[in-house]
Amino acid sequence: LYTAGIAVVWSAGNNGPGAQTIGNPAMTNNSLVRIMSVGNVNAGSPSFPISNDSSRGPSVCGGTGSLLIKPEVCAPGSDVRSSALNGGYQQLSGTSMAAPHVAGAVLLLKEAFPNLTGEEILLALYFSAIDLGPAGEDNTYGMGIINVPAAYQYLLDEGHEPAPPTEA
């Protein structure tokens, strides 16, 4: 997927709060964002606290610095209204609710910048995230909660031109 330019986003897992609870393949760390793992924060609270069960790093795959830090980013994943297996809707929580939030952000940015690779879009989300928890990147929140308008601005600041909107 990566070599085809597709953004790869994984749920960090729901085995927290201990260190090194992030599982495979979310713990893979061959670059900053080639496989972006996503932690779960509660958007129902203004401080966006991390969910207690959101898995945490560091990665057990080796490396140094930012390569060890997992997850890369966080997104709302607590009490998300989602479709139910046999019809209807229900409130669900977990990193499996947070990762689709990031996938949706990737889609919005890919629509605006269709010529960028998945990695370029993920890097924009990574570098523009709003820091949460202790100052700087950490193994609870990663770089922080994603911020789509800031990621869009990051791509503009990097010199990328957005595509004109498509008329319906």
DSSP file with accessible surface (Angstrom, degrees, kcal/mol):
  #  RESIDUE AA STRUCTURE BP1 BP2  ACC     N-H-->O    O-->H-N    N-H-->O    O-->H-N    TCO  KAPPA ALPHA  PHI   PSI    X-CA   Y-CA   Z-CA
    1    1 A L      >       0   0  132      0, 0.0     5,-2.3     0, 0.0     3,-0.4   0.000 360.0 360.0 360.0 -43.5    0.0    0.0    0.0
    2    2 A Y  T > 5 +     0   0   78      1,-0.2     3,-2.2     3,-0.2   117,-0.2   0.933 360.0  51.4 -60.2 -45.8    2.8    2.4    0.9
    3    3 A T  T 3 5S+     0   0  140      1,-0.3    -1,-0.2     2,-0.1     0, 0.0   0.760 105.7  57.1 -66.8 -20.8    4.6    2.0   -2.4
    4    4 A A  T 3 5S-     0   0   76     -3,-0.4    -1,-0.3     2,-0.1    -2,-0.2   0.425 122.0-108.5 -85.2  -0.5    1.3    2.7   -4.2
    5    5 A G  T < 5S+     0   0   23     -3,-2.2   113,-2.2     1,-0.3     2,-0.3   0.613  70.5 145.0  86.2  13.1    1.1    6.0   -2.3
    6    6 A I      < -     0   0   86     -5,-2.3     2,-0.3   111,-0.2    -1,-0.3  -0.672  52.0-119.8 -90.3 137.6   -1.7    5.0   -0.1
    7    7 A A        -     0   0   24     -2,-0.3     2,-0.6   111,-0.1    27,-0.1  -0.572  24.3-151.7 -73.8 132.3   -1.9    6.3    3.5
    8    8 A V        +     0   0   19     26,-0.4    28,-2.5    25,-0.3     2,-0.4  -0.940  16.8 179.1-112.2 118.7   -1.9    3.4    6.0
    9    9 A V  E     -a   36   0A  35     -2,-0.6     2,-0.4    26,-0.2    28,-0.2  -0.977   2.8-174.2-123.6 131.5   -3.7    4.1    9.3
   10   10 A W  E     -a   37   0A 108     26,-3.2    28,-2.0    -2,-0.4     2,-0.2  -0.952  29.6-113.7-126.3 146.6   -4.0    1.6   12.2
   11   11 A S  E     -a   38   0A  36     -2,-0.4    15,-0.2    26,-0.2    28,-0.2  -0.553  24.3-137.1 -69.0 136.8   -5.8    1.5   15.5
   12   12 A A        -     0   0    2     26,-2.4    11,-1.0    -2,-0.2    -1,-0.1   0.797  48.3-113.5 -68.2 -27.1   -3.3    1.5   18.3
   13   13 A G        -     0   0   19     25,-0.3    42,-2.7     9,-0.1    -1,-0.2  -0.361  12.3 -99.7 109.6 165.8   -5.2   -1.1   20.2
   14   14 A N  S    S+     0   0   62     40,-0.2    40,-0.2     1,-0.1    -1,-0.1  -0.357  84.4 104.4-121.0  49.1   -7.2   -1.1   23.5
   15   15 A N        +     0   0  112      6,-0.2     3,-0.4    -3,-0.1    39,-0.2   0.154  65.5 145.3-114.9  13.7   -4.7   -2.8   25.8
   16   16 A G        +     0   0   17     37,-2.8    39,-0.2     1,-0.2     3,-0.1  -0.069  23.8  64.0 -71.2 178.7   -3.6    0.3   27.8
   17   17 A P  S    S+     0   0   67      0, 0.0    -1,-0.2     0, 0.0    36,-0.1  -0.972  88.0  85.0 -98.0   6.7   -2.7    2.1   30.0
   18   18 A G  S >  S-     0   0   36     -3,-0.4     3,-0.8     1,-0.1    38,-0.6  -0.165  84.5 -94.9 -68.2 160.9    0.6    0.3   30.4
   19   19 A A  T 3  S+     0   0   78      1,-0.2    38,-0.2     2,-0.1    -1,-0.1  -0.376 105.6  19.4 -69.7 151.4    3.8    1.0   28.4
   20   20 A Q  T 3  S+     0   0  108     37,-1.6    -1,-0.2    50,-0.1    37,-0.2   0.803  81.3 128.5  56.2  36.8    4.5   -1.1   25.3
   21   21 A T    <   +     0   0   34     35,-1.3    36,-0.2    -3,-0.8     2,-0.2   0.482  35.1 112.2 -94.7  -4.3    0.9   -2.3   25.0
   22   22 A I        -     0   0   10     34,-1.8    38,-0.2    36,-0.2    -9,-0.1  -0.474  57.7-149.9 -70.2 137.1    0.7   -1.3   21.4
   23   23 A G     >  -     0   0   30    -11,-1.0     4,-1.5    -2,-0.2     5,-0.2  -0.394  26.1 -40.7-104.5-177.0    0.4   -4.4   19.2
   24   24 A N  T  4 S+     0   0  123      1,-0.3    -1,-0.1     2,-0.2     0, 0.0  -0.649 116.5  11.3 -84.7 138.2    1.3   -5.5   15.7
   25   25 A P  T >4 S+     0   0   38      0, 0.0     3,-2.0     0, 0.0    -1,-0.3  -0.977 121.6  63.0 -92.4   2.3    1.1   -4.0   13.1
   26   26 A A  T 34 S+     0   0    3      1,-0.3    -2,-0.2   -15,-0.2    11,-0.2   0.753  98.7  59.9 -62.2 -21.1    0.5   -0.6   14.8
   27   27 A M  T 3< S+     0   0   36     -4,-1.5    34,-0.4    43,-0.1    -1,-0.3   0.561  75.5 121.2 -84.1  -5.4    4.0   -0.9   16.5
   28   28 A T    <   -     0   0   37     -3,-2.0     7,-0.2    -5,-0.2     3,-0.1  -0.314  37.7-179.6 -59.8 137.9    5.8   -1.0   13.1
   29   29 A N        +     0   0   17      1,-0.1    -1,-0.1    32,-0.1     3,-0.1  -0.281  31.3 132.9-142.9  56.4    8.3    1.9   12.9
   30   30 A N  S    S-     0   0   96      1,-0.1     2,-0.3    33,-0.1    -1,-0.1   0.521  85.8  -0.5 -86.6  -3.6   10.2    2.0    9.7
   31   31 A S  S    S-     0   0   22     -3,-0.1     4,-0.3     4,-0.1    -1,-0.1  -0.948  89.7 -85.3-165.1 175.2    9.5    5.7    9.2
   32   32 A L  S    S-     0   0   54     -2,-0.3    -1,-0.1     1,-0.2    -2,-0.0   0.879 117.4  -2.8 -57.4 -41.8    7.7    8.5   11.1
   33   33 A V  S    S+     0   0    0      3,-0.1     3,-0.4    -3,-0.1   -25,-0.3   0.322  86.8 117.0-139.5  11.7    4.3    7.8    9.5
   34   34 A R  S    S+     0   0   82      1,-0.3     2,-0.5   -27,-0.1   -26,-0.4   0.879 101.3  22.6 -54.8 -39.0    4.4    5.0    7.0
   35   35 A I  S    S-     0   0   33     -4,-0.3     2,-0.6    -7,-0.2    -1,-0.3  -0.919  90.7-159.4-123.4 102.3    2.1    3.1    9.3
   36   36 A M  E     -a    9   0A   0    -28,-2.5   -26,-3.2    -2,-0.5     2,-0.3  -0.744   2.1-157.4 -88.9 119.5    0.4    5.7   11.4
   37   37 A S  E     -a   10   0A   0     -2,-0.6    36,-1.5   -28,-0.2    35,-1.3  -0.748   8.2-149.5 -95.4 146.6   -1.1    4.3   14.7
   38   38 A V  E     -ab  11  73A   0    -28,-2.0   -26,-2.4    -2,-0.3   -25,-0.3  -0.960   3.9-154.5-125.3 127.3   -3.9    6.3   16.3
   39   39 A G  E     - b   0  74A   0     34,-2.3    36,-2.0    -2,-0.4     2,-0.6  -0.506  24.5-111.6 -91.4 167.3   -4.8    6.6   20.0
   40   40 A N  E     + b   0  75A   0     34,-0.2    11,-2.9   -27,-0.2     2,-0.3  -0.884  32.0 179.4-109.0 119.7   -8.2    7.3   21.4
   41   41 A V  E     -Cb  50  76A   0     34,-2.2    36,-2.2    -2,-0.6    37,-0.8  -0.842  33.0-114.9-112.4 157.4   -9.1   10.6   23.2
   42   42 A N    >   -     0   0   49      7,-2.4     3,-1.2    -2,-0.3     6,-0.3  -0.803  23.5-173.2 -93.0 106.9  -12.4   11.6   24.7
   43   43 A A  T 3  S+     0   0   48     -2,-0.8    -1,-0.1    35,-0.3    36,-0.1   0.555  76.3  78.9 -77.2  -5.6  -13.7   14.6   22.7
   44   44 A G  T 3  S+     0   0   72     34,-0.1    -1,-0.2     3,-0.0    -2,-0.0   0.586  89.3  62.7 -76.7  -8.3  -16.6   14.9   25.2
   45   45 A S  S X  S-     0   0   35     -3,-1.2     3,-2.1     4,-0.1    -3,-0.0  -0.954  84.4-133.1-117.4 135.9  -14.1   16.6   27.6
   46   46 A P  T 3  S+     0   0  126      0, 0.0    -1,-0.1     0, 0.0    -3,-0.0   0.737 106.6  55.5 -62.8 -18.2  -12.5   19.9   26.6
   47   47 A S  T 3  S-     0   0   80     -5,-0.0    -4,-0.1    85,-0.0    -3,-0.0   0.481 101.7-134.3 -92.1   0.2   -9.0   18.6   27.7
   48   48 A F    <   -     0   0   65     -3,-2.1    -5,-0.1    -6,-0.3     3,-0.1   0.935  27.0-157.5  49.4  58.7   -9.3   15.6   25.4
   49   49 A P        -     0   0   45      0, 0.0    -7,-2.4     0, 0.0     2,-0.1  -0.335  19.5-107.4 -66.6 147.7   -8.1   13.0   28.0
   50   50 A I  B     -C   41   0A  28     -9,-0.2    -9,-0.3     1,-0.1     2,-0.2  -0.467  37.4-106.6 -69.8 141.8   -6.6    9.8   26.6
   51   51 A S    >   -     0   0   24    -11,-2.9     3,-1.4    -2,-0.1   -11,-0.2  -0.504  24.7-126.2 -66.7 139.7   -8.8    6.8   27.1
   52   52 A N  T 3  S+     0   0  118      1,-0.3    -1,-0.1    -2,-0.2    -2,-0.1   0.853 108.9  46.2 -58.3 -35.5   -7.5    4.5   29.8
   53   53 A D  T 3  S+     0   0   64    -36,-0.1   -37,-2.8   -38,-0.1    -1,-0.3   0.502  79.8 121.0 -90.9   0.4   -7.5    1.5   27.6
   54   54 A S  S <  S-     0   0    0     -3,-1.4   -40,-0.2   -40,-0.2   -15,-0.1  -0.444  70.1-115.7 -64.4 125.3   -5.8    3.2   24.6
   55   55 A S        -     0   0    0    -42,-2.7     2,-0.3    -2,-0.2   -15,-0.1  -0.254  34.0-157.0 -65.8 153.0   -2.6    1.3   23.9
   56   56 A R        -     0   0   23    -38,-0.6   -34,-1.8     1,-0.1   -35,-1.3  -0.871  10.0-131.0-131.2 161.5    0.7    3.0   24.3
   57   57 A G        +     0   0    1     13,-2.0   -37,-1.6    82,-1.1   -36,-0.3  -0.056  56.0 146.6 -87.8-167.0    4.3    2.8   23.2
   58   58 A P        -     0   0   36      0, 0.0    11,-0.2     0, 0.0   -36,-0.2   0.474  63.5-119.9 -78.7 165.1    7.2    2.7   22.9
   59   59 A S        -     0   0    3      9,-2.8     3,-0.4    -2,-0.2   -31,-0.1  -0.365   7.3-146.1 -65.9 147.9    7.5    0.4   20.0
   60   60 A V  S    S+     0   0   85      1,-0.2    -1,-0.1   -38,-0.2     3,-0.1   0.320  81.8  91.6 -94.8   7.7    9.3   -2.9   20.6
   61   61 A C  S    S-     0   0   65    -34,-0.4    -1,-0.2     1,-0.3   -32,-0.1   0.320  90.7-123.4 -87.2   6.5   10.6   -2.8   17.0
   62   62 A G        +     0   0   37     -3,-0.4    -1,-0.3     1,-0.1     2,-0.1  -0.307  58.5 116.1  84.6-168.9   13.8   -1.0   17.9
   63   63 A G        -     0   0   48     -3,-0.1     2,-0.3    -2,-0.1    -1,-0.1  -0.442  56.4 -94.3  95.2-174.2   15.1    2.3   16.5
   64   64 A T    >   -     0   0  115     -2,-0.1     3,-1.6     5,-0.0     4,-0.2  -0.912  69.4  -6.6-138.1 165.3   15.7    5.6   18.2
   65   65 A G  G >> S+     0   0   56     -2,-0.3     3,-1.7     1,-0.3     4,-0.6  -0.176 126.4   3.0  56.5-132.9   13.9    8.9   19.0
   66   66 A S  G >4 S+     0   0   46      1,-0.3     3,-0.6     2,-0.2    -1,-0.3   0.732 122.0  70.6 -62.4 -24.3   10.5    9.4   17.3
   67   67 A L  G <4 S+     0   0   56     -3,-1.6    -1,-0.3     1,-0.2    -2,-0.2   0.810  98.9  49.9 -63.6 -27.2   10.6    6.0   15.7
   68   68 A L  G <4 S+     0   0   52     -3,-1.7    -9,-2.8    -4,-0.2     2,-0.3   0.708  89.1  99.3 -81.1 -21.4   10.0    4.5   19.1
   69   69 A I    <<  -     0   0   24     -3,-0.6    70,-0.1    -4,-0.6    -5,-0.0  -0.529  63.6-146.0 -78.6 128.6    7.1    6.7   20.0
   70   70 A K        +     0   0    1     -2,-0.3   -13,-2.0    72,-0.1    72,-0.2  -0.994  68.2  34.3-140.6 142.1    3.6    5.2   19.5
   71   71 A P        -     0   0    0      0, 0.0    67,-0.2     0, 0.0   -33,-0.2   0.638  67.0-153.4 -73.2 171.2    0.9    6.1   18.8
   72   72 A E  S    S-     0   0    6    -35,-1.3    71,-3.2     1,-0.2     2,-0.3   0.883  73.6  -8.1 -75.7 -40.6    1.8    8.8   16.3
   73   73 A V  E     -b   38   0A   0    -36,-1.5   -34,-2.3    69,-0.2     2,-0.3  -0.910  64.5-131.5-145.5 173.4   -1.4   10.8   16.8
   74   74 A C  E     -bd  39 145A   0     70,-2.5    72,-2.0    -2,-0.3   -34,-0.2  -0.883  18.3-179.6-127.5 162.2   -4.7   10.7   18.6
   75   75 A A  E     -b   40   0A   0    -36,-2.0   -34,-2.2    -2,-0.3    23,-0.1  -0.965  44.9 -71.2-152.8 162.1   -8.3   11.3   17.5
   76   76 A P  E     +b   41   0A  24      0, 0.0    25,-0.2     0, 0.0   -34,-0.2  -0.361  59.6 147.2 -59.4 129.8  -11.7   11.3   19.1
   77   77 A G        +     0   0    0    -36,-2.2    17,-2.3    -2,-0.1     2,-0.5   0.258  33.9 101.9-148.8  10.9  -12.7    7.6   19.7
   78   78 A S  S    S-     0   0   22    -37,-0.8   -35,-0.3    15,-0.2    15,-0.2  -0.888  94.5  -5.8-107.3 131.8  -14.9    7.6   22.9
   79   79 A D  S    S+     0   0  100     -2,-0.5     2,-0.5     1,-0.2    -1,-0.2   0.908  84.1 171.8  55.7  49.7  -18.7    7.3   22.7
   80   80 A V  E     -F   92   0B  46     12,-3.1    12,-2.6    -3,-0.3     2,-0.5  -0.755  36.2-122.2 -91.0 129.7  -18.8    7.6   18.9
   81   81 A R  E     +F   91   0B 165     -2,-0.5     2,-0.3    10,-0.2    10,-0.2  -0.598  47.0 165.4 -71.6 122.9  -22.1    7.0   17.3
   82   82 A S  E     -F   90   0B  30      8,-3.0     8,-2.6    -2,-0.5     2,-0.1  -0.924  41.2 -88.6-139.1 160.0  -21.6    4.1   14.9
   83   83 A S  E     -F   89   0B  83     -2,-0.3     6,-0.3     6,-0.2     2,-0.2  -0.404  43.4-129.2 -69.8 146.9  -23.7    1.7   12.9
   84   84 A A    >   -     0   0   21      4,-2.4     3,-1.6     1,-0.1    -1,-0.1  -0.650  18.2-112.5 -98.8 155.7  -24.6   -1.6   14.6
   85   85 A L  T 3  S+     0   0  165      1,-0.3     3,-0.1    -2,-0.2    -1,-0.1   0.884 114.6  34.2 -54.4 -46.0  -24.1   -5.1   13.3
   86   86 A N  T 3  S-     0   0  158      1,-0.4    -1,-0.3    -3,-0.0     2,-0.1   0.037 130.3 -71.5-104.2  28.7  -27.8   -5.9   12.9
   87   87 A G  S <  S+     0   0   52     -3,-1.6    -1,-0.4     1,-0.2     2,-0.1  -0.145  93.8  57.2 102.5 159.0  -29.0   -2.4   11.9
   88   88 A G  S    S-     0   0   49     -3,-0.1    -4,-2.4    -2,-0.1     2,-0.3  -0.344  79.8 -75.8  81.9-162.7  -29.4    0.8   13.8
   89   89 A Y  E     -F   83   0B 151     -6,-0.3     2,-0.3    -2,-0.1    -6,-0.2  -0.912  37.0-179.8-136.6 159.0  -26.8    2.7   15.7
   90   90 A Q  E     -F   82   0B  93     -8,-2.6    -8,-3.0    -2,-0.3     2,-0.5  -0.969  35.6-100.6-152.9 163.5  -24.9    2.5   19.0
   91   91 A Q  E     -F   81   0B 107     -2,-0.3     2,-0.3   -10,-0.2   -10,-0.2  -0.812  44.4-178.8 -88.5 124.6  -22.2    4.3   21.0
   92   92 A L  E     -F   80   0B  52    -12,-2.6   -12,-3.1    -2,-0.5     2,-0.3  -0.905  10.0-162.9-123.9 154.3  -18.8    2.7   20.6
   93   93 A S        +     0   0   67     -2,-0.3   -15,-0.2   -14,-0.2     2,-0.2  -0.982  35.9  76.6-136.4 147.7  -15.4    3.5   22.1
   94   94 A G  S >> S-     0   0    1    -17,-2.3     3,-1.7    -2,-0.3     4,-1.1  -0.728  86.9 -68.3 141.9 173.2  -11.9    2.5   21.3
   95   95 A T  H 3> S+     0   0    1      1,-0.3     4,-2.6    -2,-0.2    -1,-0.1   0.764 123.3  69.1 -67.3 -20.0   -9.0    3.1   18.9
   96   96 A S  H 34 S+     0   0   69      1,-0.2    -1,-0.3     2,-0.2    -2,-0.1   0.639 102.9  45.1 -71.7 -11.9  -11.1    1.4   16.2
   97   97 A M  H <> S+     0   0   37     -3,-1.7     4,-0.5   -20,-0.2    -1,-0.2   0.688 113.5  50.0 -95.2 -26.5  -13.4    4.5   16.4
   98   98 A A  H >X S+     0   0    0     -4,-1.1     4,-1.4   -21,-0.2     3,-0.6   0.885 101.9  59.6 -79.3 -40.7  -10.4    6.9   16.5
   99   99 A A  H 3X S+     0   0    9     -4,-2.6     4,-2.5     1,-0.2     3,-0.2   0.896 101.1  54.1 -60.5 -40.9   -8.6    5.5   13.4
  100  100 A P  H 3> S+     0   0   74      0, 0.0     4,-2.5     0, 0.0    -1,-0.2   0.835 102.1  60.2 -62.7 -27.7  -11.5    6.1   11.0
  101  101 A H  H <X S+     0   0   89     -3,-0.6     4,-1.7    -4,-0.5    -2,-0.2   0.929 108.5  43.3 -61.2 -43.6  -11.5    9.8   12.2
  102  102 A V  H  X S+     0   0    0     -4,-1.4     4,-2.6     2,-0.2    -1,-0.2   0.911 110.8  54.8 -69.1 -40.4   -7.9   10.0   10.9
  103  103 A A  H  X S+     0   0   48     -4,-2.5     4,-2.2     1,-0.2    -2,-0.2   0.905 107.7  50.6 -60.5 -38.9   -8.8    8.1    7.7
  104  104 A G  H  X S+     0   0   33     -4,-2.5     4,-2.3     2,-0.2    -1,-0.2   0.892 108.6  51.5 -64.3 -39.1  -11.5   10.7    7.1
  105  105 A A  H  X S+     0   0    4     -4,-1.7     4,-2.3     2,-0.2    -2,-0.2   0.909 108.1  52.2 -63.6 -40.7   -9.0   13.5    7.6
  106  106 A V  H  X S+     0   0   20     -4,-2.6     4,-2.9     1,-0.2     5,-0.2   0.927 108.4  51.4 -60.0 -44.2   -6.7   11.8    5.1
  107  107 A L  H  X S+     0   0  116     -4,-2.2     4,-2.3     2,-0.2    -2,-0.2   0.926 109.2  49.5 -60.5 -45.3   -9.6   11.7    2.6
  108  108 A L  H  X S+     0   0  101     -4,-2.3     4,-1.6     1,-0.2    -1,-0.2   0.929 115.1  43.7 -60.1 -44.6  -10.4   15.4    3.0
  109  109 A L  H  X S+     0   0    2     -4,-2.3     4,-2.5     1,-0.2    -2,-0.2   0.877 111.4  53.9 -70.5 -34.6   -6.7   16.4    2.5
  110  110 A K  H  < S+     0   0   74     -4,-2.9    -1,-0.2     2,-0.2    -2,-0.2   0.873 106.8  52.6 -67.6 -34.5   -6.3   13.9   -0.4
  111  111 A E  H  < S+     0   0  133     -4,-2.3    -1,-0.2    -5,-0.2    -2,-0.2   0.906 114.0  42.5 -66.0 -39.4   -9.3   15.6   -2.1
  112  112 A A  H  < S+     0   0   22     -4,-1.6    51,-3.2     1,-0.3    -2,-0.2   0.846 129.8  27.5 -74.4 -32.9   -7.7   19.0   -1.7
  113  113 A F  S >< S+     0   0    5     -4,-2.5     3,-1.7    49,-0.2    -1,-0.3  -0.633  70.4 167.3-129.0  71.1   -4.2   17.8   -2.7
  114  114 A P  T 3  S+     0   0   58      0, 0.0    -1,-0.1     0, 0.0    -4,-0.1   0.700  72.3  59.2 -65.9 -17.1   -4.8   14.8   -5.0
  115  115 A N  T 3  S+     0   0  157      2,-0.1     2,-0.2    -5,-0.0    -5,-0.1   0.507  85.3  97.4 -90.7  -3.1   -1.2   14.6   -6.3
  116  116 A L  S <  S-     0   0   13     -3,-1.7     2,-0.1    -6,-0.2    -3,-0.1  -0.537  74.8-117.9 -84.1 153.0    0.3   14.1   -2.8
  117  117 A T     >  -     0   0   58     -2,-0.2     4,-1.9     1,-0.1     5,-0.2  -0.394  26.9-108.0 -79.9 165.1    1.2   10.6   -1.5
  118  118 A G  H  > S+     0   0    3   -113,-2.2     4,-2.7     1,-0.2     5,-0.2   0.892 120.7  54.6 -58.5 -39.5   -0.3    9.1    1.5
  119  119 A E  H  > S+     0   0   42      1,-0.2     4,-2.6     2,-0.2    -1,-0.2   0.912 105.5  52.1 -64.7 -39.5    2.9    9.6    3.4
  120  120 A E  H  > S+     0   0   71      2,-0.2     4,-1.6     1,-0.2    -1,-0.2   0.911 112.4  46.0 -63.0 -38.9    3.0   13.3    2.6
  121  121 A I  H  X S+     0   0    0     -4,-1.9     4,-2.0     2,-0.2    -2,-0.2   0.923 112.4  49.7 -70.3 -42.6   -0.6   13.7    3.9
  122  122 A L  H  X S+     0   0    2     -4,-2.7     4,-2.6     1,-0.2    -2,-0.2   0.893 108.1  54.0 -63.9 -37.7    0.1   11.7    7.0
  123  123 A L  H  X S+     0   0   39     -4,-2.6     4,-3.1     2,-0.2     5,-0.2   0.891 105.9  53.6 -62.9 -37.4    3.2   13.8    7.7
  124  124 A A  H  X S+     0   0    0     -4,-1.6     4,-1.3     2,-0.2    -2,-0.2   0.927 111.3  44.9 -63.1 -43.2    1.0   17.0    7.5
  125  125 A L  H  X S+     0   0    0     -4,-2.0     4,-0.5     2,-0.2    22,-0.2   0.903 115.2  49.6 -65.8 -38.7   -1.4   15.5   10.1
  126  126 A Y  H >< S+     0   0    4     -4,-2.6     3,-0.9     1,-0.2    -2,-0.2   0.949 114.0  42.0 -64.4 -51.8    1.6   14.4   12.3
  127  127 A F  H 3< S+     0   0   95     -4,-3.1    -1,-0.2     1,-0.2    -2,-0.2   0.675 117.5  47.3 -76.0 -15.1    3.5   17.8   12.2
  128  128 A S  H 3< S+     0   0   17     -4,-1.3    -1,-0.2    -5,-0.2    -2,-0.2   0.389  81.5 125.7-105.5   3.6    0.3   19.9   12.7
  129  129 A A    <<  -     0   0   19     -3,-0.9     2,-0.6    -4,-0.5    17,-0.2  -0.239  66.9-113.1 -62.0 150.5   -1.2   17.9   15.6
  130  130 A I  B     -E  145   0A  83     15,-2.8    15,-1.9     1,-0.1    -1,-0.1  -0.776  35.3-117.6 -88.7 119.5   -2.1   19.8   18.7
  131  131 A D        -     0   0   71     -2,-0.6     2,-0.3    13,-0.2    13,-0.2  -0.280  36.7-178.6 -60.9 133.8    0.1   18.7   21.6
  132  132 A L        +     0   0   25     10,-0.2     9,-0.2     4,-0.2     8,-0.1  -0.922  47.7   8.4-128.2 159.2   -1.6   17.0   24.5
  133  133 A G  S    S+     0   0   52     -2,-0.3     3,-0.1     7,-0.1     4,-0.0  -0.411 118.0  11.5  72.6-149.1   -0.3   15.7   27.8
  134  134 A P  S    S-     0   0   86      0, 0.0    -2,-0.2     0, 0.0     7,-0.1  -0.278 102.2 -83.8 -60.1 149.7    3.3   16.3   28.7
  135  135 A A  S    S+     0   0  101     -4,-0.1     2,-0.1     2,-0.0    -2,-0.0  -0.287  96.0   9.7 -58.7 131.9    5.0   18.9   26.4
  136  136 A G  S    S-     0   0   36      7,-0.1    -4,-0.2    -3,-0.1     2,-0.1  -0.181 110.6 -25.8  91.6 177.3    6.3   17.3   23.2
  137  137 A E        +     0   0   48     -6,-0.1     2,-0.3    -2,-0.1     6,-0.2  -0.385  69.1 169.6 -64.9 137.4    5.9   13.9   21.6
  138  138 A D  B  >  -G  142   0C  20      4,-1.4     4,-1.8   -67,-0.2     6,-0.1  -0.943  47.6-105.2-148.3 168.8    5.1   11.1   24.1
  139  139 A N  T  4 S+     0   0   46     -2,-0.3   -82,-1.1     1,-0.2  -119,-0.1   0.247 113.9  50.7 -84.2  14.4    4.0    7.5   24.2
  140  140 A T  T  4 S+     0   0   40    -84,-0.2    -1,-0.2     2,-0.2    -7,-0.1   0.744 129.6   9.6-109.2 -53.0    0.5    8.3   25.4
  141  141 A Y  T >4 S-     0   0   29      1,-0.3     3,-1.9    -9,-0.2     2,-0.2   0.449  84.5-152.0-106.4  -6.4   -0.7   11.0   22.8
  142  142 A G  B 3< S-G  138   0C   0     -4,-1.8    -4,-1.4     1,-0.3    -1,-0.3  -0.494  77.9 -18.9  64.4-129.9    2.1   10.8   20.2
  143  143 A M  T 3  S-     0   0   45    -71,-3.2    -1,-0.3     1,-0.3     2,-0.3   0.629 112.5-105.8 -80.7 -14.8    2.3   14.2   18.6
  144  144 A G    <   -     0   0    0     -3,-1.9   -70,-2.5   -72,-0.2    -1,-0.3  -0.799  59.8 -18.8 125.0-164.0   -1.3   15.0   19.9
  145  145 A I  B    S-dE  74 130A  13    -15,-1.9   -15,-2.8    -2,-0.3   -70,-0.2  -0.586  72.1-107.4 -83.6 138.8   -4.8   15.3   18.4
  146  146 A I        -     0   0   14    -72,-2.0     2,-0.4    -2,-0.3    -1,-0.1  -0.268  27.2-162.7 -65.3 154.3   -5.1   15.8   14.7
  147  147 A N     >  -     0   0   46    -22,-0.2     4,-2.2     1,-0.1     5,-0.2  -0.883   3.7-167.1-141.2  99.0   -6.1   19.2   13.4
  148  148 A V  H  > S+     0   0   39     -2,-0.4     4,-2.6     1,-0.2     5,-0.2   0.914  87.5  50.0 -62.1 -46.4   -7.3   19.1    9.8
  149  149 A P  H  > S+     0   0   98      0, 0.0     4,-2.4     0, 0.0    -1,-0.2   0.919 112.9  48.6 -59.7 -37.7   -7.3   22.9    9.1
  150  150 A A  H  > S+     0   0   31      2,-0.2     4,-2.5     1,-0.2    -2,-0.2   0.889 110.4  51.1 -68.0 -36.3   -3.7   23.1   10.5
  151  151 A A  H  X S+     0   0    0     -4,-2.2     4,-2.2     2,-0.2    -1,-0.2   0.908 109.4  50.8 -66.1 -40.0   -2.7   20.1    8.3
  152  152 A Y  H  X S+     0   0   84     -4,-2.6     4,-2.1     1,-0.2    -2,-0.2   0.944 112.1  46.8 -60.2 -46.8   -4.2   21.9    5.3
  153  153 A Q  H  X S+     0   0   93     -4,-2.4     4,-3.0     1,-0.2    -2,-0.2   0.888 108.1  56.4 -63.8 -39.0   -2.2   25.1    6.2
  154  154 A Y  H  X S+     0   0   60     -4,-2.5     4,-1.5     2,-0.2    -1,-0.2   0.925 107.8  48.2 -57.1 -45.6    0.9   23.0    6.7
  155  155 A L  H  <>S+     0   0    2     -4,-2.2     5,-2.2     2,-0.2    -1,-0.2   0.896 111.7  49.4 -65.8 -38.7    0.6   21.7    3.2
  156  156 A L  H ><5S+     0   0   55     -4,-2.1     3,-2.0     1,-0.2    -2,-0.2   0.936 109.7  51.6 -62.2 -45.1    0.1   25.2    1.8
  157  157 A D  H 3<5S+     0   0  114     -4,-3.0    -1,-0.2     1,-0.3    -2,-0.2   0.777 103.0  59.6 -63.4 -26.6    3.2   26.4    3.8
  158  158 A E  T 3<5S-     0   0  111     -4,-1.5    -1,-0.3    -5,-0.2    -2,-0.2   0.442 125.7-102.9 -80.0  -1.9    5.2   23.5    2.2
  159  159 A G  T < 5S+     0   0   59     -3,-2.0     2,-0.3     1,-0.3    -3,-0.2   0.543  72.3 145.0  94.8  10.0    4.4   25.0   -1.2
  160  160 A H      < -     0   0   54     -5,-2.2    -1,-0.3     1,-0.0    -2,-0.1  -0.625  41.0-141.1 -84.2 138.5    1.6   22.6   -2.3
  161  161 A E        -     0   0  167     -2,-0.3     2,-0.1     1,-0.0    -5,-0.0  -0.851  16.7-128.7 -97.9 127.0   -1.2   24.0   -4.4
  162  162 A P        -     0   0   38      0, 0.0   -49,-0.2     0, 0.0   -50,-0.1  -0.409  26.2-109.6 -71.7 150.9   -4.7   22.7   -3.7
  163  163 A A        -     0   0   39    -51,-3.2     3,-0.1   -52,-0.2   -52,-0.0  -0.499  40.1 -98.9 -73.2 147.7   -6.8   21.4   -6.6
  164  164 A P        -     0   0  110      0, 0.0    -1,-0.1     0, 0.0     0, 0.0  -0.395  50.4 -92.3 -64.6 147.8   -9.8   23.6   -7.5
  165  165 A P        -     0   0  124      0, 0.0     2,-0.4     0, 0.0   -53,-0.0  -0.282  40.5-115.4 -60.5 146.8  -13.1   22.3   -6.1
  166  166 A T        -     0   0  127     -3,-0.1     2,-0.3     1,-0.0    -3,-0.0  -0.700  26.3-128.1 -83.7 132.2  -15.0   19.9   -8.3
  167  167 A E              0   0  183     -2,-0.4    -1,-0.0     1,-0.1     0, 0.0  -0.607 360.0 360.0 -81.8 140.7  -18.4   21.3   -9.5
  168  168 A A              0   0  151     -2,-0.3    -1,-0.1     0, 0.0     0, 0.0  -0.430 360.0 360.0 -75.3 360.0  -21.3   19.0   -8.9
